[in-house]
């Protein structure tokens, strides 16, 4: 079984940093925990990234993005091309993210 290379886009890194900064204002401990959980989840995509389903959305081409939920609140959207996983979005589902699918 091949291992995949995981590439996190600059946009996804910025989204992650923004989410963690926002959470740190309320609880630094919770922010650190969320950062560790998200980082671990992203690293886990190097093995069997197909295990998560595709995102079904009217405005996004079908079978383009896989979706992975982390810690109840976070949605990671990624694509698989050959042996590379491209993480494109890390969304805090408590915030309005309709802009992404419209």
C-alpha positions in Angstrom: 0.0 0.0 0.0 1.6 3.3 -1.1 2.1 6.3 1.2 0.8 9.5 -0.1 2.6 12.9 0.0 0.5 15.5 1.8 0.7 19.1 0.6 -1.1 21.8 2.6 -1.9 25.0 0.5 -1.0 28.4 1.8 -4.7 29.2 2.0 -5.4 26.2 4.2 -2.4 27.1 6.4 -3.8 30.6 6.8 -7.3 29.2 7.6 -5.8 26.9 10.2 -3.8 29.8 11.8 -6.9 32.0 11.8 -9.0 29.3 13.4 -6.4 28.6 16.1 -5.9 32.3 16.8 -9.6 32.8 17.2 -9.9 29.9 19.6 -6.8 31.0 21.6 -8.6 34.2 22.5 -11.1 32.1 24.4 -8.9 29.2 25.6 -5.2 28.7 24.9 -5.4 25.1 26.1 -8.3 24.4 23.7 -6.4 26.1 20.9 -3.4 23.9 21.4 -5.5 20.8 21.6 -7.3 21.7 18.3 -4.0 22.5 16.6 -2.6 19.1 17.6 -5.8 17.3 16.5 -5.9 19.0 13.2 -2.2 18.5 12.5 -2.5 14.9 13.3 -5.6 14.4 11.1 -3.8 16.1 8.2 -0.7 13.9 8.7 -2.9 10.8 8.8 -3.9 11.5 5.2 -0.7 10.0 4.0 -2.3 6.6 4.6 -5.6 5.7 2.8 -6.9 9.2 2.2 -9.8 7.6 0.2 -11.3 6.5 3.5 -13.3 9.8 3.7 -16.2 10.5 1.5 -16.5 13.1 -1.3 -18.1 16.4 -0.5 -21.6 16.6 -2.1 -22.4 20.2 -3.1 -24.5 21.7 -5.8 -21.8 24.3 -6.7 -18.6 22.1 -6.5 -17.9 19.4 -9.1 -18.8 16.0 -7.8 -15.9 13.8 -6.8 -13.5 16.7 -6.5 -13.0 17.2 -2.8 -12.9 14.6 0.0 -14.2 15.8 3.4 -12.9 15.0 6.8 -14.4 16.3 10.0 -12.1 16.8 13.0 -13.1 17.6 16.6 -16.8 18.1 15.7 -16.1 21.7 14.5 -13.5 21.5 11.7 -13.9 20.5 8.1 -10.9 19.6 6.0 -11.3 19.5 2.2 -8.7 17.8 0.1 -8.1 16.4 -3.3 -6.1 13.3 -4.3 -4.1 13.4 -7.4 -1.9 10.4 -8.1 0.1 9.8 -4.9 -0.4 13.3 -3.5 -3.0 14.7 -1.2 -3.7 18.4 -1.6 -5.3 20.0 1.5 -7.1 23.1 0.1 -9.4 24.2 3.0 -9.6 24.0 6.7 -13.0 25.4 7.8 -14.4 26.1 11.3 -18.0 25.0 10.8 -19.1 27.3 13.6 -18.4 30.2 11.3 -20.2 31.1 8.1 -18.5 29.3 5.2 -21.2 29.5 2.6 -18.9 31.8 0.6 -16.9 28.7 -0.2 -19.7 26.8 -2.0 -21.5 29.7 -3.6 
